[in-house]
Amino acid sequence: MLENFWANAAYSLAPTVLVGLIFWFIMRAIIRADRTERKVYSEIEVEERAKFEAERAAER
């Protein structure tokens, strides 16, 4: 009976743990993608501002 109890407990917790891990991986991927996107956007913005300032200085 003791072995059956622990097997039932493991089988009962396995779906919850599995769904939790899947959720964690998905959220981690979303957060990393957002962080990367913000970094790239920031780099592009710096480049565009530098181009704008260079064009502005050339016009003067």
C-alpha positions as CSV (number, residue, x, y, z in Angstrom):
1,M,0.0,0.0,0.0
2,L,2.8,2.4,0.7
3,E,4.3,2.0,-2.7
4,N,0.9,2.6,-4.3
5,F,0.5,5.8,-2.2
6,W,3.8,7.3,-3.4
7,A,3.1,6.3,-7.0
8,N,-0.3,8.0,-6.9
9,A,1.2,11.1,-5.3
10,A,3.9,11.3,-8.0
11,Y,1.3,10.8,-10.8
12,S,-0.9,13.4,-9.2
13,L,1.8,16.0,-9.0
14,A,3.5,15.3,-12.4
15,P,0.9,17.1,-14.6
16,T,1.0,20.2,-12.4
17,V,4.8,20.3,-12.4
18,L,4.9,19.7,-16.1
19,V,2.5,22.5,-16.9
20,G,4.4,24.8,-14.5
21,L,7.7,24.1,-16.3
22,I,6.1,24.7,-19.7
23,F,4.7,28.0,-18.5
24,W,8.0,29.0,-17.0
25,F,9.9,28.2,-20.3
26,I,7.3,30.2,-22.4
27,M,7.4,33.2,-20.1
28,R,11.2,33.1,-20.0
29,A,11.3,33.1,-23.8
30,I,8.9,36.0,-24.0
31,I,10.9,38.1,-21.5
32,R,14.2,37.3,-23.2
33,A,12.7,38.2,-26.6
34,D,11.4,41.5,-25.3
35,R,14.7,42.3,-23.7
36,T,16.5,41.6,-26.9
37,E,14.0,43.6,-29.0
38,R,14.4,46.6,-26.7
39,K,18.2,46.4,-26.9
40,V,18.2,46.2,-30.7
41,Y,15.6,49.0,-30.9
42,S,17.8,51.2,-28.7
43,E,20.9,50.5,-30.8
44,I,19.0,51.4,-34.0
45,E,17.7,54.6,-32.3
46,V,21.2,55.6,-31.4
47,E,22.4,55.0,-35.0
48,E,19.5,57.0,-36.4
49,R,20.1,59.9,-34.1
50,A,23.8,60.0,-35.0
51,K,22.8,60.0,-38.7
52,F,20.3,62.8,-38.1
53,E,22.9,64.9,-36.2
54,A,25.5,64.3,-39.0
55,E,23.1,65.4,-41.7
56,R,22.1,68.4,-39.6
57,A,25.8,69.4,-39.1
58,A,26.5,68.9,-42.8
59,E,23.7,71.4,-43.7
60,R,25.2,74.1,-41.6
